[in-house]
Amino acid sequence: MEELNETGTETPPRPASTVIVVRGGAERLEILLVQRNPRSRFMGGAWVFPGGAVDPGESDEAAAARELREEAAIEVDPGALVPFSRWITPALVKVRFDTRFYVTALPPDATPGVDGGECVALDWFAPQQALDAHARGELLLVFPTIKHLEQLTAFPSADAVLDHARASEIRPVLPRVLLTGEHARIVLPGDPEY
């Protein structure tokens, strides 16, 4: 878990945008994950959806398209991104983001690649395949990525994910951190402890 804020002053969340790139059409569902540089201070070595902070004056969609281009060499029209979810880092965490997740199909002419700086590897995974690799200790995943992959296991194809996103209303998810002695646990809206 990220470092907790013990000052008592809540850090305002920074706007961020992330893209869940899917492929497989009506036949199957594979998701693109990129591995952050292990030397990064924030989520070093974690496998994540391409994304990052929104620059001043930039729209959420433009930031998502820029991050996708920078981290995975995939060019998309910001207008082609379909809103999927919105997650806000718990107030108890020092580094906070208000992240909008978008979904898009891999463009037919795209050849994903990493820059070797911010991201050092990429791969395609069926959602359950990534979760299983994480459970075996082969893939470092962070909480929001795990929760999105768990949700995505319900879809039989890339097209089904896109159809769902187009028909959905986005409501912000604000997890809470519960502290019990030395241990911290994250709970989500709908959990009994929330």
C-alpha positions as CSV (number, residue, x, y, z in Angstrom):
1,M,0.0,0.0,0.0
2,E,1.2,3.6,-0.7
3,E,2.4,5.7,2.1
4,L,-0.3,7.0,4.5
5,N,-0.7,10.7,5.3
6,E,-0.2,11.2,9.1
7,T,-0.3,15.0,9.1
8,G,-4.1,15.1,9.4
9,T,-4.2,17.4,6.4
10,E,-5.9,15.9,3.4
11,T,-3.9,16.1,0.1
12,P,-6.1,17.2,-2.8
13,P,-6.2,14.5,-5.5
14,R,-4.4,15.3,-8.7
15,P,-6.4,14.6,-12.0
16,A,-5.1,11.6,-13.9
17,S,-6.2,9.6,-16.9
18,T,-5.7,5.9,-17.7
19,V,-6.6,3.8,-20.8
20,I,-7.7,0.2,-20.8
21,V,-6.7,-1.0,-24.3
22,V,-8.6,-4.1,-25.4
23,R,-8.3,-6.5,-28.3
24,G,-10.1,-9.5,-29.5
25,G,-13.2,-8.1,-31.1
26,A,-16.2,-10.4,-30.6
27,E,-14.0,-13.5,-30.1
28,R,-12.1,-12.9,-27.0
29,L,-10.8,-10.3,-24.5
30,E,-7.2,-9.4,-24.0
31,I,-6.0,-6.3,-22.0
32,L,-2.7,-4.4,-22.5
33,L,-0.6,-3.9,-19.4
34,V,2.7,-2.0,-19.2
35,Q,5.3,-2.5,-16.5
36,R,6.5,0.7,-14.8
37,N,10.2,1.1,-14.4
38,P,11.3,-0.7,-11.2
39,R,13.4,2.4,-10.3
40,S,10.3,4.6,-10.3
41,R,9.4,6.1,-6.9
42,F,5.7,5.6,-7.5
43,M,4.5,2.1,-8.2
44,G,7.9,1.0,-9.4
45,G,7.8,-2.4,-11.2
46,A,4.0,-2.6,-11.1
47,W,2.0,-3.7,-14.2
48,V,-0.6,-1.1,-14.9
49,F,-2.9,0.3,-17.6
50,P,-1.1,3.1,-19.5
51,G,-1.8,6.4,-17.9
52,G,-0.6,9.3,-15.8
53,A,-1.3,12.8,-14.6
54,V,-3.3,15.4,-16.5
55,D,-1.2,18.4,-17.4
56,P,-2.6,22.0,-16.7
57,G,-5.0,23.1,-19.5
58,E,-5.3,19.5,-20.8
59,S,-8.6,17.6,-21.0
60,D,-8.9,14.2,-19.3
61,E,-9.3,12.5,-22.7
62,A,-6.3,14.4,-24.2
63,A,-4.2,13.3,-21.3
64,A,-5.3,9.7,-21.7
65,A,-4.4,9.7,-25.4
66,R,-1.0,11.4,-24.7
67,E,-0.1,8.9,-22.0
68,L,-1.1,6.0,-24.2
69,R,1.2,7.4,-26.9
70,E,4.1,8.0,-24.5
71,E,3.9,4.7,-22.6
72,A,2.8,2.2,-25.3
73,A,3.3,3.9,-28.7
74,I,-0.4,3.7,-29.5
75,E,-2.1,6.6,-31.3
76,V,-5.8,7.1,-30.6
77,D,-8.2,10.0,-31.1
78,P,-9.2,11.3,-27.7
79,G,-12.8,11.3,-28.9
80,A,-12.6,7.5,-29.4
81,L,-12.0,6.9,-25.7
82,V,-15.0,5.5,-23.9
83,P,-15.4,6.4,-20.1
84,F,-15.2,3.2,-18.0
85,S,-14.7,4.2,-14.4
86,R,-13.4,6.9,-12.0
87,W,-11.4,6.1,-8.9
88,I,-10.3,8.6,-6.3
89,T,-7.4,7.7,-4.0
90,P,-8.4,7.4,-0.3
91,A,-8.0,10.6,1.8
92,L,-5.6,8.8,4.1
93,V,-3.0,8.3,1.4
94,K,-0.3,10.9,0.8
95,V,-0.1,10.7,-3.0
96,R,-3.7,11.0,-4.3
97,F,-5.2,10.9,-7.8
98,D,-8.7,11.4,-9.2
99,T,-8.3,9.0,-12.1
100,R,-10.6,8.6,-15.0
101,F,-10.3,5.2,-16.7
102,Y,-11.2,5.0,-20.4
103,V,-11.5,1.9,-22.6
104,T,-10.6,1.7,-26.3
105,A,-10.0,-1.0,-28.9
106,L,-6.5,-1.4,-30.2
107,P,-6.4,0.4,-33.5
108,P,-5.9,-2.1,-36.4
109,D,-2.6,-0.4,-37.5
110,A,-1.1,0.0,-34.0
111,T,2.1,-1.8,-32.9
112,P,2.5,-1.2,-29.2
113,G,6.0,-0.6,-27.8
114,V,7.5,0.9,-24.6
115,D,10.0,3.8,-24.3
116,G,12.3,1.9,-21.9
117,G,12.3,4.8,-19.5
118,E,9.0,5.2,-17.8
119,C,7.8,1.8,-18.9
120,V,10.1,-1.2,-19.5
121,A,7.8,-3.9,-20.8
122,L,4.3,-4.6,-22.0
123,D,2.1,-7.6,-22.7
124,W,-1.4,-8.7,-23.4
125,F,-3.4,-10.7,-20.9
126,A,-6.8,-12.2,-20.5
127,P,-8.0,-10.6,-17.2
128,Q,-8.0,-13.9,-15.2
129,Q,-4.6,-14.7,-16.6
130,A,-3.1,-11.5,-15.2
131,L,-4.9,-12.1,-11.8
132,D,-3.5,-15.7,-11.7
133,A,0.0,-14.5,-12.5
134,H,-0.3,-12.0,-9.7
135,A,-1.5,-14.7,-7.2
136,R,1.6,-16.8,-8.1
137,G,3.9,-13.8,-7.5
138,E,4.8,-13.4,-11.1
139,L,3.1,-10.1,-11.8
140,L,3.1,-7.1,-9.5
141,L,-0.4,-5.5,-9.6
142,V,-1.7,-2.6,-7.5
143,F,-5.2,-2.4,-6.0
144,P,-7.1,-0.4,-8.6
145,T,-5.6,-2.6,-11.4
146,I,-6.6,-5.8,-9.6
147,K,-10.2,-4.5,-9.0
148,H,-10.5,-3.5,-12.7
149,L,-9.2,-6.9,-13.9
150,E,-11.7,-8.6,-11.5
151,Q,-14.5,-6.6,-13.1
152,L,-13.3,-7.4,-16.6
153,T,-13.3,-11.2,-16.0
154,A,-17.1,-10.9,-16.4
155,F,-16.9,-10.0,-20.1
156,P,-16.5,-12.6,-22.9
157,S,-15.0,-10.3,-25.4
158,A,-13.4,-6.9,-26.1
159,D,-16.6,-5.8,-27.9
160,A,-18.7,-6.7,-24.8
161,V,-16.5,-4.4,-22.6
162,L,-16.9,-1.5,-25.1
163,D,-20.7,-2.0,-25.3
164,H,-20.9,-2.1,-21.5
165,A,-18.9,1.1,-21.2
166,R,-20.9,3.0,-23.8
167,A,-24.1,2.1,-21.8
168,S,-22.8,2.8,-18.3
169,E,-23.1,5.9,-16.1
170,I,-19.8,6.6,-14.3
171,R,-20.0,7.1,-10.6
172,P,-16.8,7.9,-8.6
173,V,-15.3,5.1,-6.5
174,L,-13.7,6.4,-3.3
175,P,-12.1,3.5,-1.4
176,R,-11.5,3.9,2.3
177,V,-8.4,2.8,4.3
178,L,-9.2,1.1,7.6
179,L,-6.4,1.1,10.2
180,T,-6.2,-1.7,12.7
181,G,-3.0,-1.3,14.8
182,E,-0.1,-1.6,12.3
183,H,-2.3,-3.0,9.5
184,A,-4.2,-1.0,6.9
185,R,-6.9,-2.5,4.7
186,I,-8.8,-1.0,1.8
187,V,-12.6,-1.2,1.6
188,L,-14.9,-0.2,-1.3
189,P,-18.4,1.2,-1.4
190,G,-20.8,-1.7,-0.9
191,D,-18.4,-3.5,1.5
192,P,-20.0,-4.0,5.0
193,E,-17.1,-2.2,6.7
194,Y,-17.4,0.9,4.4
